[in-house]
């Protein structure tokens, strides 16, 4: 390659500084011009990275269905562009590519142990992006009960916007070790259950009807329609009540119902409980909620309680004191006997 009759040597990264000195006019070669040129190259690389992200944003978004993967690819394009600009800028100030690689290798070997957790999070981030357990915008619940929406997924961490209006940033190495329930993975419709304990004396068919009606009359609860498919099975879409258990204090009825959106589960459950309570109160005592209670029954085998009454003046106010004296073959019972202020003197 020739210029003005003189051969022009091929320029590589190590001779970038000499190339700049040979081709830059002398009036521009003021003290510190290399540093200024390096800064301009870095600034140009940053501007070019933004331009590439703007130009490639739509094609990459159409190429990758997942938003998190598209953002990761665009981040890689931005990083590679800025990194190349930094390498060129370093060459302009006399730092060769080989020196940069050697310094990076030495630095990585020295701080490798310190950076091990970060490297682990990056590797786990690759698995999170590849396995696709959740996506930006999905509603999830962590194993500690925290609920929120996936706000961002990067190569190092996952950001969750909780329902308490706070941000939760979890390293990818930690989130892969936790149980995460995704309410928005395939279908936002979610089946919930609610237990109601009624007495054995209640009208069970009527109680089941009232519970199901309370669920159908609640907003965001699916009243009916085609069966909902879950895997290879299908489940009725309308609310249904089953007898779950015969407990010590009553019959346990379990309501199963579907909600269209999982965003207001607590409010929906509260509304259904309120409607069930009101329906039972208006049922003319045919249905009644059960609660723990005990009945003590005494029969001919329970023994006798010995009670002694003392005479007292008619004008004195009676006082009672407990007298417990049950026979040995029955439970202890307690009764009261009237006493007056002169009991001690009479005793």
C-alpha positions, 0 to 999 in steps of 0.5 A: 500500500502506497501513499505519495510514492512512499510505502505505508506499513500495515498498522497493528495495535502495538504501533498505533501510537507511531501511526498517529505520530506519523499521520497527524499534522505537526501543529496538532502534536502538542503535549498530551495529544495522545491522551486527548486522542485516547479520551476521544476514542473512548468517548466515540466508542461509548457513542457508537455503542449507544448507536448500535444498541439503538439500531439493533434493538428492534431486530434483536428483540424480534429475534429473541422472544425473551426480553431478558435474553435480548437485553443481555445480547444488547448489553454484550454488544455495548460492552464489546464496542466500549472494550474495543475502544478502550483497547485502541485508546490504550494503544494510542498512549503506548500500551500494547494489546499484548501488555493489556492481555498480560496485565489482565491475566495477572490481575485475574490470577491474583484476585481470582479467589476474591472474584469467585463469587462474582464468577459463580453468579455470572455462570448461574446467570447464564443458566437462568437465562438458558433455563427460562424459569421466569421472565421479566413481568412475571409474578413470582413468590419466593420460598419465604412468602415474598411476592413480586414481579420480575423487574430485570434479569441480568447476567449477575443478579435478578431484580424483583419489585415486591408487592410492598413497593420495594426492590429485592436484588438477589444474586443469580447464585442464590436465586437458583438455590431457592424455591420460586413459584411462578404465577405467570409462567404459562397461564395466569389463571391460578387455583386456590383453596380455602378451608371452612370448618362447620359443625356436625349439626350443620346442613352440609349440602347447604353449607357447600352451596353457600360457600360456592356461591360466595366464591362465584359472587367475588370479583376476579373469581372464574364463575365457570366455563370450559375446563382448565387444562393443567398438564395432561389433566383438566379441572372444572373452572367453576368453584367446588367444595369438597369434604376434606376431613372429619375433625374433632370439632367439626367437618372440614369443607375445602373450597377450590376456585380459580382466579383470573389474575394472581395479583390480588390473592389476599384481597380475594381470599378476604372477600370470600371469607367475608361473604361466607361469614355473612351467608352463614349468619343469614342461613337461619341456623341451618349452617354454623361455623365450628370452633374448638369447645368441650362438653363435660358429661356426668352420669351415674359413674361420675361420683357425687359432690358433697355439698353442705349448707349452713344457716345464716341470718336472713338480713345478711348478704350471702357469700359463696365459697368453693367446696370441692369434695368429689368421690375417688371414682369420678372427676373432681367437681366444684360447687359453692356454698353460701357463707356468712360473716359469722362462719368462723365464730360458729366453726 
